[in-house]
Amino acid sequence: MENIDDPAKKILVGQYKLATMAGKGKKYIPVLIQIDLLEAINILLANRANANISPENPFLFASKSSKYACSGWHAVSDVCKAAEVSINATSNRHRVSTVFARLDMSEHDRRIFSDQMGHEENINQCPPGVRTVKVMGACLRNLDEGTYSFIFY
């Protein structure tokens, strides 16, 4: 972050924390966490013992088993069924990709976006964590706000 000169970009990077999670094979997937969720996450962490979560379980969304996480797919599926909504990770990635495919993005930013959405591309111009927060943070924030103007580098 020290190498970012643009104050607007520094603010954007400051709006997210970066975590990683295991993906398919040996790949780790960057996960952006909005800073306004940190208080809720800290409540989850502080109440693990009350939920009989083993201290050895390293997962944020842990199951009562000592070594497993809750299934995100099952959680989303259960909520969607209760709300009578049909959505899953694949359809959401498709929706987000469709919106951003229509935008005038530089080839560099398009590669970053594609990489985050699960496509294999190598970009070595910026550290992956900072790159993810800068580009994907802007994309997701603007999608959430319904605006499609971007602050890219």
Solvent accessible surface area in square Angstrom, and as a share of the most:
residue,aa,sasa,rsa
1,M,99,0.44
2,E,156,0.70
3,N,144,0.74
4,I,15,0.07
5,D,131,0.68
6,D,51,0.27
7,P,96,0.61
8,A,40,0.31
9,K,26,0.11
10,K,76,0.32
11,I,115,0.59
12,L,3,0.01
13,V,14,0.08
14,G,38,0.37
15,Q,61,0.27
16,Y,17,0.06
17,K,108,0.46
18,L,69,0.35
19,A,40,0.31
20,T,87,0.51
21,M,108,0.48
22,A,72,0.56
23,G,21,0.20
24,K,188,0.80
25,G,76,0.73
26,K,197,0.84
27,K,74,0.31
28,Y,142,0.54
29,I,60,0.30
30,P,34,0.21
31,V,50,0.29
32,L,27,0.14
33,I,31,0.16
34,Q,75,0.33
35,I,79,0.40
36,D,108,0.56
37,L,86,0.43
38,L,52,0.26
39,E,130,0.58
40,A,54,0.42
41,I,26,0.13
42,N,88,0.45
43,I,100,0.51
44,L,83,0.41
45,L,82,0.41
46,A,85,0.66
47,N,60,0.31
48,R,43,0.16
49,A,84,0.65
50,N,118,0.61
51,A,48,0.38
52,N,110,0.56
53,I,22,0.11
54,S,23,0.15
55,P,124,0.78
56,E,132,0.59
57,N,4,0.02
58,P,111,0.70
59,F,86,0.36
60,L,55,0.27
61,F,123,0.51
62,A,13,0.10
63,S,30,0.19
64,K,139,0.59
65,S,46,0.30
66,S,61,0.40
67,K,128,0.54
68,Y,121,0.46
69,A,44,0.34
70,C,70,0.42
71,S,52,0.33
72,G,50,0.48
73,W,154,0.54
74,H,104,0.46
75,A,54,0.41
76,V,74,0.42
77,S,17,0.11
78,D,90,0.47
79,V,102,0.59
80,C,16,0.09
81,K,147,0.62
82,A,90,0.69
83,A,63,0.49
84,E,162,0.73
85,V,79,0.46
86,S,117,0.76
87,I,72,0.36
88,N,68,0.35
89,A,59,0.46
90,T,89,0.52
91,S,49,0.32
92,N,56,0.28
93,R,104,0.38
94,H,129,0.58
95,R,118,0.43
96,V,7,0.04
97,S,37,0.24
98,T,46,0.27
99,V,28,0.16
100,F,2,0.01
101,A,69,0.53
102,R,187,0.68
103,L,32,0.16
104,D,149,0.77
105,M,16,0.07
106,S,59,0.38
107,E,109,0.49
108,H,26,0.12
109,D,2,0.01
110,R,74,0.27
111,R,66,0.24
112,I,3,0.01
113,F,14,0.06
114,S,24,0.15
115,D,29,0.15
116,Q,40,0.18
117,M,28,0.13
118,G,52,0.50
119,H,107,0.48
120,E,141,0.63
121,E,66,0.30
122,N,143,0.73
123,I,15,0.07
124,N,142,0.73
125,Q,135,0.60
126,C,18,0.11
127,P,88,0.55
128,P,88,0.56
129,G,23,0.22
130,V,34,0.19
131,R,18,0.07
132,T,4,0.02
133,V,8,0.05
134,K,16,0.07
135,V,0,0.00
136,M,3,0.01
137,G,0,0.00
138,A,0,0.00
139,C,0,0.00
140,L,67,0.33
141,R,49,0.18
142,N,4,0.02
143,L,27,0.13
144,D,118,0.61
145,E,107,0.48
146,G,47,0.46
147,T,62,0.36
148,Y,101,0.38
149,S,81,0.52
150,F,46,0.19
151,I,66,0.34
152,F,46,0.19
153,Y,88,0.33
